[in-house]
Each structure stands twice: as structure tokens, then as C-alpha cells.
């Protein structure tokens, strides 16, 4: 049995520059962090005593005899990619709902890849996990996804990711332990209970990107990454929070220009109420349209913001540094045949 664990992420700055249609012409720069909310995958050797060869359990349960019969697209693609045609018992669980802007789909791809490699007795490094997850989602599944979610999930931590037509690099954000603790304690995450299809939103954004209509906005959003790194490294206390929050607000206003589906009246209302009661800035996670609302709020104003958003469920979060990991592994079971 193998148990794999992979975190989801919060994206702070540069989201949208990580799509190939943009960064192969310009440059990608994103800043984000993984948090202590996870995807878990368990893979066990299947038993020969059942009338199916593969079981996949998630929000539904599938029992099949061939990989091609699996409905879950990522599970099917990864098993085919790794040629794992054997008896398998697969279970998938998550701390938070899918389709909510925290990169859970890519975190799952990384998590399942890691579990499959461990099941085969192979150590897959973080660079390999990220690169293959991107290949599976973009090339094999044909999904409209960027590259930051897979990289964040594989590497873990608070990182700057840069990419262009020549490749990608990952740099840990430079900041003091005190600044890290301050930022962590000032982030509030609220679940709007609105889920959405990121693919629909992203398709509109990519179409606009291909027409070069978003280059100006995306260039400013990419430039925020360097500015944010300066803020984290060279300021502290209230100045850090004020400038980081202001930058998030600027980024949010720019992000809303990428697609007509990124926000709606309910999201605008929640955001406005949060700012009115002391939030310094924030954004909806991921492609937008629903999911989780992230806010920067100093401790003094957190009770007021929580009261203003009392109809939403708050999710306490902390930063995490490990990324994709194998947390349990045992030898396969032995079955004895009567002769």
C-alpha cells in the first residue's frame, strides 16, 4: 500500500501569465504558496478474488477490468501513461471541495503520479512530477491549464515561478521568519459555496490572450511578482501588510479584465464588505467565478471582517513547505494459491 499527500495552493500574483499562449511569447512570473489542505491518494495491490481488476473510489466508485474503461479522465490518463495494467485498488480523498480555485485538479494529478511511481518502487523528484503533470494535463488530456498549479503542488512552499519559451525555474521567496508568520496570520480564506468550471472561464481568457488584447494587463500582473518579493524581503509589520494588500487589490482589478466570468454580483458584494470592514486587499482564487475568497486583514480588523462575512464559511489555513510526499508505503500482500 502507498499513501500520497499533496497540498493545494494560494496564488498571490501573476496568475494568467502561466498559460503557454502568453509565456511562450512573453514571460511568466507568478508568486504563490501551498497551504495545509491536501489531496490524498491511496493505492493498494488489488485482490484476485473479485470480478474486477481495478477499483477507483472518489465521489463515486468505479470497478472496471481495463484502464480504458475508467471514467475519471486523470486516473485513466496517468495509468495509461505509466502502463500500469495490473490489479489496483485506488482511493481518492480531499480536505476541500474541487473546482474552487485552489489548484486541486493539478494537485490531484501530481498526487496520483507520485503514488503510482511509489507503487512501482520508483522515486519521482519534484521537477519530474511537475513536468509530467503539465504534460498529462495539457497534452494528453487537452485541458486549458497553466503551469503554476502543478509546480506549486510538486515543490511546496512560498515560491516565485518563472517560465518562458526556454523552460521554467522555481525560486523560494526571500523573507524573514517574522514576515512569514505575519503574512500567514493575516490571511483569511472564506468559502463562497460557488463552484465553477475553470475551463469555460480560461477559454475566454486564452482567446483574448491570443488576440493580444490582454498583454498590457498581464505584463503589469507579472511585474507585481518582483514588487511583491521586494515587499516581503524589505518591509515589515503594518507596512508589509498594507503594501501587500494594496497590490492584491490592484491584481484583483486587473484579473477581472481577463474574462467576463471571473466575478459576479455576489463575489463583488463579499469583497466590498470585507474591504469596508478593514480588509487590505484580496482576490478570488484560481480562474475566478466562485470558490474561495482570500483576504489580507490585520489582526485588529479580523473580527469585523469575519462578522461582515458571517454567511460564508471560513477555512483556517497555514503555509506548508513539503509539497508532494509519500507518507506511507508497505510491501505488497502475498496470496497463496491452493494446488
C-alpha positions as CSV (number, residue, x, y, z in Angstrom):
1,X,0.0,0.0,0.0
2,X,1.1,3.5,-0.8
3,X,-0.4,6.8,0.5
4,X,0.5,10.0,-1.3
5,X,-0.3,13.5,0.1
6,X,-0.1,16.8,-1.9
7,X,-1.1,20.3,-0.9
8,X,-3.3,22.8,-2.7
9,X,-2.2,26.4,-3.3
10,X,-3.0,30.1,-3.0
11,X,-1.9,32.2,-5.9
12,X,-1.0,35.8,-5.0
13,X,0.4,37.5,-8.1
14,X,1.0,36.8,-11.8
15,X,-1.9,34.3,-12.4
16,X,-2.7,34.2,-16.1
17,X,0.9,34.7,-17.2
18,X,1.5,30.9,-16.8
19,X,-0.5,29.9,-19.8
20,X,1.6,28.8,-22.8
21,X,-0.2,31.1,-25.2
22,X,1.3,34.0,-23.2
23,X,4.6,33.0,-21.7
24,X,5.9,31.4,-24.9
25,X,5.7,35.0,-26.4
26,X,6.4,37.0,-23.2
27,X,7.4,35.7,-19.8
28,X,5.6,34.0,-16.9
29,X,6.1,35.2,-13.3
30,X,3.9,34.0,-10.5
31,X,4.1,34.1,-6.7
32,X,2.1,31.8,-4.6
33,X,2.2,29.3,-1.7
34,X,0.9,25.9,-0.8
35,X,-1.2,25.6,2.3
36,X,-2.1,22.9,4.8
37,X,-5.0,21.5,2.9
38,X,-4.4,18.3,0.9
39,X,-5.3,15.7,-1.6
40,X,-4.7,12.1,-0.6
41,X,-4.4,9.1,-2.8
42,X,-4.1,5.5,-1.6
43,X,-3.0,2.8,-4.0
44,X,-3.2,-0.8,-2.9
45,X,-2.5,-4.0,-4.8
46,X,-5.8,-5.3,-6.0
47,X,-7.1,-8.7,-4.9
48,X,-7.5,-11.6,-7.4
49,X,-10.7,-12.7,-5.7
50,X,-13.0,-10.0,-7.1
51,X,-14.6,-9.9,-10.6
52,X,-12.9,-6.6,-11.4
53,X,-9.3,-5.8,-11.9
54,X,-9.3,-2.1,-11.0
55,X,-11.4,-0.2,-8.4
56,X,-11.3,3.6,-8.3
57,X,-13.1,5.3,-5.4
58,X,-13.7,9.1,-5.2
59,X,-17.1,10.9,-5.2
60,X,-18.3,7.8,-7.0
61,X,-16.9,4.2,-7.2
62,X,-15.8,2.6,-10.4
63,X,-15.0,-1.1,-10.9
64,X,-13.5,-2.0,-14.2
65,X,-11.4,-4.6,-15.9
66,X,-9.5,-2.4,-18.4
67,X,-7.8,1.0,-17.9
68,X,-9.7,2.4,-20.9
69,X,-13.0,1.8,-19.1
70,X,-12.2,4.2,-16.3
71,X,-14.3,7.3,-16.4
72,X,-12.1,9.5,-14.3
73,X,-10.0,11.2,-17.0
74,X,-6.9,11.9,-15.0
75,X,-6.8,8.4,-13.4
76,X,-7.2,6.8,-16.8
77,X,-4.6,9.0,-18.5
78,X,-2.0,8.5,-15.8
79,X,-2.4,4.7,-15.6
80,X,-2.1,4.6,-19.4
81,X,0.9,7.0,-19.3
82,X,2.7,4.7,-16.8
83,X,1.5,1.5,-18.4
84,X,0.1,0.2,-15.0
85,X,-2.0,-2.6,-16.4
86,X,-2.4,-4.6,-13.1
87,X,-4.7,-5.3,-10.2
88,X,-5.2,-2.0,-8.4
89,X,-7.4,-0.5,-5.6
90,X,-7.3,3.3,-5.7
91,X,-8.9,5.7,-3.2
92,X,-9.0,9.5,-3.5
93,X,-10.0,11.9,-0.7
94,X,-9.6,15.7,-0.3
95,X,-9.7,18.2,2.5
96,X,-11.6,20.8,0.4
97,X,-14.1,20.7,-2.5
98,X,-12.9,20.6,-6.1
99,X,-13.5,23.4,-8.6
100,X,-12.9,26.1,-6.0
101,X,-9.8,27.9,-7.3
102,X,-7.1,26.3,-5.2
103,X,-5.5,24.2,-7.9
104,X,-6.9,20.9,-6.6
105,X,-7.2,19.3,-10.1
106,X,-3.5,19.7,-10.7
107,X,-2.7,18.8,-7.1
108,X,-4.5,15.6,-7.7
109,X,-2.6,14.9,-10.9
110,X,0.7,15.4,-9.0
111,X,-0.5,13.3,-6.1
112,X,-1.6,10.4,-8.2
113,X,1.5,10.4,-10.3
114,X,3.6,10.3,-7.1
115,X,1.6,7.5,-5.7
116,X,1.8,5.5,-8.9
117,X,5.6,5.9,-9.1
118,X,5.9,4.9,-5.4
119,X,3.7,1.9,-6.1
120,X,6.2,0.9,-8.9
121,X,9.1,1.4,-6.5
122,X,10.3,4.5,-8.3
123,X,11.3,7.8,-6.6
124,X,10.0,10.7,-8.7
125,X,11.6,14.0,-7.9
126,X,9.6,17.3,-7.7
127,X,10.8,18.5,-11.1
128,X,9.7,15.3,-12.8
129,X,6.4,15.3,-11.1
130,X,5.7,18.9,-12.1
131,X,6.8,18.4,-15.7
132,X,4.9,15.2,-16.2
133,X,1.7,16.6,-14.6
134,X,1.8,19.5,-17.0
135,X,2.3,17.2,-20.0
136,X,-0.6,14.9,-18.9
137,X,-3.0,17.8,-18.4
138,X,-2.0,20.0,-21.4
139,X,-1.0,17.4,-24.0
140,X,-2.8,14.1,-23.1
141,X,-6.0,15.5,-21.7
142,X,-6.1,18.7,-23.7
143,X,-7.0,20.8,-20.8
144,X,-6.8,24.6,-20.8
145,X,-4.5,24.9,-17.8
146,X,-1.4,26.9,-16.9
147,X,1.8,25.6,-15.2
148,X,1.8,27.1,-11.8
149,X,-0.6,24.7,-10.1
150,X,1.4,21.6,-10.9
151,X,4.7,23.3,-9.9
152,X,3.3,24.6,-6.6
153,X,1.8,21.2,-5.8
154,X,5.0,19.3,-6.5
155,X,7.5,21.7,-4.8
156,X,5.5,23.1,-1.9
157,X,6.4,26.3,-0.1
158,X,6.1,30.0,-0.9
159,X,7.7,30.3,-4.3
160,X,8.2,32.5,-7.4
161,X,7.8,30.6,-10.6
162,X,9.3,31.9,-13.8
163,X,8.9,30.5,-17.3
164,X,9.5,31.4,-20.9
165,X,9.9,29.5,-24.2
166,X,13.2,28.0,-22.9
167,X,11.9,26.4,-19.7
168,X,10.9,27.1,-16.1
169,X,12.5,27.8,-12.8
170,X,11.4,27.9,-9.2
171,X,12.7,30.2,-6.6
172,X,11.8,30.2,-2.8
173,X,10.5,33.6,-1.7
174,X,13.0,35.5,0.4
175,X,11.6,36.8,3.7
176,X,12.3,36.7,7.4
177,X,10.6,34.2,9.7
178,X,8.8,37.1,11.3
179,X,7.4,38.4,8.0
180,X,6.3,34.9,7.0
181,X,4.5,34.5,10.3
182,X,2.9,37.9,9.9
183,X,1.6,37.2,6.4
184,X,0.4,33.8,7.4
185,X,-1.6,35.1,10.4
186,X,-3.1,37.9,8.3
187,X,-4.6,35.7,5.5
188,X,-8.3,34.8,5.8
189,X,-9.9,32.3,3.5
190,X,-13.7,32.1,3.0
191,X,-15.7,29.6,1.0
192,X,-18.3,31.3,-1.2
193,X,-20.0,27.9,-1.9
194,X,-20.0,28.8,-5.5
195,X,-18.2,26.2,-7.7
196,X,-17.5,26.7,-11.4
197,X,-15.9,25.2,-14.4
198,X,-12.5,26.8,-14.7
199,X,-12.2,25.6,-18.3
200,X,-15.0,27.8,-19.5
201,X,-13.5,30.9,-17.9
202,X,-10.0,30.1,-19.1
203,X,-11.1,29.5,-22.7
204,X,-12.4,33.1,-22.9
205,X,-9.1,34.4,-21.3
206,X,-7.0,32.4,-23.7
207,X,-9.0,33.6,-26.7
208,X,-8.4,37.2,-25.6
209,X,-4.7,36.4,-25.0
210,X,-4.3,35.1,-28.5
211,X,-5.7,38.3,-29.9
212,X,-3.0,40.1,-27.8
213,X,-5.8,42.0,-26.0
214,X,-4.5,41.2,-22.5
215,X,-0.8,41.8,-23.0
216,X,-0.9,45.1,-21.1
217,X,-2.8,43.7,-18.1
218,X,-0.7,40.5,-18.0
219,X,2.6,42.4,-18.1
220,X,1.6,44.5,-15.1
221,X,0.4,41.4,-13.3
222,X,3.8,39.7,-14.0
223,X,5.7,42.8,-12.8
224,X,3.8,42.6,-9.4
225,X,5.8,39.5,-8.6
226,X,9.1,41.4,-8.3
227,X,7.4,44.1,-6.4
228,X,5.8,41.7,-4.0
229,X,9.2,40.0,-3.4
230,X,10.7,43.3,-2.5
231,X,7.8,44.0,-0.1
232,X,8.3,40.6,1.6
233,X,12.0,40.9,1.8
234,X,12.5,44.6,2.7
235,X,9.4,45.8,4.7
236,X,7.8,44.5,7.9
237,X,4.8,45.0,10.2
238,X,1.9,47.2,9.1
239,X,3.8,48.5,6.1
240,X,4.2,44.9,4.7
241,X,0.5,44.2,5.1
242,X,-0.6,47.5,3.7
243,X,1.5,47.2,0.6
244,X,0.9,43.5,0.0
245,X,-2.9,44.1,0.4
246,X,-2.9,47.1,-1.9
247,X,-1.0,45.0,-4.5
248,X,-3.5,42.2,-4.2
249,X,-6.3,44.7,-4.8
250,X,-4.6,46.0,-7.9
251,X,-4.1,42.5,-9.1
252,X,-7.8,41.6,-8.5
253,X,-8.9,44.6,-10.5
254,X,-6.6,43.6,-13.4
255,X,-7.7,40.0,-13.1
256,X,-11.4,40.9,-13.6
257,X,-10.5,42.3,-17.0
258,X,-9.2,38.9,-18.3
259,X,-12.7,37.4,-18.6
260,X,-16.3,38.4,-18.2
261,X,-16.9,35.3,-16.0
262,X,-14.2,36.0,-13.3
263,X,-16.6,37.8,-10.9
264,X,-20.3,38.3,-10.3
265,X,-22.5,40.4,-8.1
266,X,-22.2,38.1,-5.1
267,X,-18.4,38.0,-5.2
268,X,-18.3,41.8,-5.7
269,X,-20.6,42.2,-2.6
270,X,-18.4,40.0,-0.4
271,X,-15.2,41.7,-1.5
272,X,-16.7,45.2,-1.0
273,X,-18.0,44.3,2.5
274,X,-14.6,42.8,3.5
275,X,-12.8,46.0,2.4
276,X,-15.4,48.2,4.1
277,X,-14.7,46.4,7.4
278,X,-10.9,46.5,7.2
279,X,-9.5,44.1,4.6
280,X,-6.5,45.5,2.9
281,X,-7.0,43.6,-0.3
282,X,-7.7,40.1,-1.7
283,X,-8.9,38.1,-4.6
284,X,-10.9,35.1,-5.7
285,X,-8.7,32.1,-6.1
286,X,-7.8,30.4,-9.4
287,X,-9.7,31.2,-12.6
288,X,-12.5,33.0,-10.6
289,X,-16.2,32.7,-10.8
290,X,-16.6,31.4,-7.3
291,X,-14.7,29.2,-4.9
292,X,-12.6,30.7,-2.2
293,X,-12.2,34.4,-1.3
294,X,-8.7,35.2,0.0
295,X,-8.2,38.4,2.1
296,X,-5.3,40.1,3.8
297,X,-6.6,41.5,7.1
298,X,-4.5,42.7,10.1
299,X,-5.4,41.1,13.4
300,X,-7.2,44.3,14.7
301,X,-9.8,44.1,11.9
302,X,-10.2,40.3,11.6
303,X,-13.3,40.1,14.0
304,X,-15.1,42.8,12.0
305,X,-14.4,41.1,8.6
306,X,-15.5,37.8,10.0
307,X,-18.7,39.3,11.2
308,X,-19.3,41.0,7.8
309,X,-18.9,37.7,6.0
310,X,-20.6,35.6,8.6
311,X,-22.7,33.8,6.0
312,X,-19.5,32.4,4.5
313,X,-17.6,29.5,6.0
314,X,-14.0,30.4,7.0
315,X,-11.3,27.9,6.5
316,X,-8.3,28.3,8.8
317,X,-5.0,27.9,6.9
318,X,-1.3,27.7,7.4
319,X,1.6,27.7,5.0
320,X,3.3,24.3,4.2
321,X,6.7,23.6,2.8
322,X,6.8,19.9,1.8
323,X,4.8,19.7,-1.5
324,X,4.1,16.3,-2.9
325,X,5.1,13.5,-0.5
326,X,4.7,9.8,0.2
327,X,3.5,9.4,3.8
328,X,3.1,5.6,3.9
329,X,4.4,2.7,1.9
330,X,4.4,-1.1,2.6
331,X,5.3,-4.2,0.7
332,X,2.6,-5.8,-1.5
333,X,0.5,-8.6,0.0
334,X,1.2,-12.2,-0.8
335,X,-1.6,-14.5,-2.0
336,X,-1.2,-18.3,-1.7
337,X,-2.9,-20.5,-4.3
338,X,-4.2,-23.9,-3.3
339,X,-2.7,-26.6,-5.5
